[in-house]
């Protein structure tokens, strides 16, 4: 890890720190929006299958961490190459989620038949959703000043459901692009009985963990909050 530190520290009127989400996931974007954290998106150019192939012995949790780091580092490199780092520094977030059931890793099903088969196995049972988070700090010149990586895991209890209900859920299209073929911030909430852990991590990005990672790099998350329209 490089030496951490807020690139704007010590200035009388520090320039704002820019937040970049290295993911095209609408769910992750919504987590940041609800958390009043202004950001922009820069999608990584990482081959997920290739990352997994390079580490065939990785556990599902380790795989989530490897994917998140690969995506975050790729986006950070893109920003540096394109000279798009913010004047007050840039926080880059790389995320990826892997669902574990019976010790096996499951990513996005993509195909309805695959999603339905997975739901037939997991309905009425519990599994673990692992979300890897890589957070990097770039200075104004695009140099990586430090990084923090971790995996946040949560146990998910699924409801019992009949074939017609499972087929109807898969027909919504929602589970096709979600790790584990489910999400808790949409129609899938009806099929989840409970979560032991950070619900935001199940959606795809743990804000409380992000705060700790930013602090580790010398940046206060409070500096990023948008205070406009703050009334509840």
N, C-alpha and C positions, 0 to 999 in steps of 0.2 A: 504494500500500500504506500502510495506517495504521502508526503507530509501534508496533513490536512490543514485547512485554514480558510477563513472567509476572505476572498480576494478583495473585498471592499473594506475590510477591517482597518480602522485607524483613519479613515477619511472623515472630514467634517460632515459632508452630505453624501453618504454612500449611494452609488448608483444601485438601482434595483437588481436583485438576482432574478434571472430568467429561469422558468421551470419548463422542461421539455419532457413530454411523455413519449417514450420510445415504443409505442404500441398503437395499433389502429383499433383497439377494442373500444366500442362505444360504452361498455359497462365500466371500464377503468376510467374513461373520460368523465362519466357521470359521477364516479366516486370523488374525483378531484373537484368537479364543479360544485357538488354538494358541500365539500369541505372548504369552499371559498378560496381555492387555490388556482389563480389564473395560470394557464399553461398553453403551450402549443404542441402539436403532434409532429413527430418525425419518425417515420416507419423504418424499422430495421430491414436489412437485406440478408437475413440469416436463414439458412436451410436447416429447419428443425430436425429433419430426419438425419441429416449429416452429423449434427451435434450428437444425437443419440447413438449413431453408429460408431462414433469415435470413443464412446464410453459405454460399451455394452454391459458392463458389470455395475453400472450406477443404479442405486436404489431410486424409486420414484421421487423421493425428496431431493436426492442429489441431482437427478435429472432436471428437476424444476430450477434448482440453483444454477446449473450449467447453462440452461437455456436463457435464463434471465441475464446472466453475466454476458453471454455471447451477444444478446440483443442490445444491452446497454452499451457495451464497448463498441459495437458496430455503429450505433447512433452517435456516440461521442466522437468517433473517428470521422463520421460524415460531417458533423458540425465543424470540427477542426479543419477538415479539408476545404470546406466551403466558406470558411471564415465567418461562421454564423453564431459564434459565442457572444453572449450578451456583454455589454460594457461593464456590468457589475458582477460578472460571473454567471455561470449556467449550471443548474442542477439537472442532470439527466437521469431518468428513471427507466430501467429495463425490467420488465416483468414477464413471467410465464407461469402457467398453472398446470399441474399434473395431478390427476385423480388416481388414488390407489385403492384397489379392491382386491382382497385375497392376495396381497403382496405384489400384484401386477400393476404396471403403469398404464393409464389410459389418457390419451389426449383428446382432441376434437374428433368426433365420429365422422363428420362431413356427410355421410350417406344415411338416409332414413332407416334402411335395413340394419345398419350397424348400431344406430342410436336405439332402435327398438330392442335389439338383442341385448344391449347393455342394460336397458331398463328392466328387462325380464329377469336379469341376474341380480340387480341391486335393489329392486323394490322390496320394502320391508326389512332392509338390512342397513348396516352402517359402513361407511367408507371414509377415507381421509383425503381432503383436498390440500395439496401442497402448493403454495405460491412462492416462487422465488422472486426476490427483489434485489436488484443491483442499483445502487445510487452512486453516481459519479459527479465530482465537482470540477468544472472547467474554469480556468481563469479567462480574462478578457481576450487573451491571445489564442485560446483554444487548447492550452496545455492542461492535461489532466493533473489536478492538484491532489486528488485523493479519491478513494472509492470505498464503499461499504457494501457487503453482500450478505444476505441471510435468506432463510426459508421460513415462512410462517405456515403452520399446519393447523387445520381445524377438522374435527370429526363431524360428519354429517349423517343424520339419521333420516332415512327415507321412509315414506309412508307405504303401506300396502296399497296396491292399486290393481284393478282388473285390466284385462287386455284392451278393452275398449278405451279406457282412460289413458293408458300408455300410448295407444295408437293416436288418440286425439292430441296428446301433448307433442308427440313427434311431428304430427301434421302441421303444427304451428310453425315449424322450422326453427324455433328458438334453440333447441338443444344441439343442432348440427354443428355449430361453431363454438361450442362450450366444452371445456375439459370435463370429462365425466358425463357429458350429455345432459347437463342441467345447469341452472342458475337459480339463485334465490331472489333475484330482483325483477322477476317477470312471472310468466305463467308457471314456471317450475316451483315457485314458492308454495303452490298448492300440494306439491308432492314431497315437501321436506318437513318432517316433524320437528326437527330441532338441529341446532348447531352448537358444538362445544368448541369455542374459540372465537376469533375475530370474524364477524360476518363480512366485513369489508374485504378480508383476505379471501373469503370464499367467492366474492364477486370478482376479485382479481387484483386488489391493491390494498394493503393495510396502511391506513393513514397514520395510526399511532406508531407503527414501525418506521414509517417514512420520517416522522418527527424525530425519532431517536437516531436514525441514520444521518439526517441532516445535522443534528447536534454533534454527532461524531466527527463530521467534516467541518465543524465550526460555523455552521449556518443555522440561525434560528428560524424555524418554520413560521413563527409569528411575523417575520419580515415579509412573508409571501402572501399573507392573508389579504383578501379583498374586502374592505370595510364598507363598500358601497351597498346601499339597499339592505342594511343589516337587520332591519326590523323583522321579527318572526311573524 
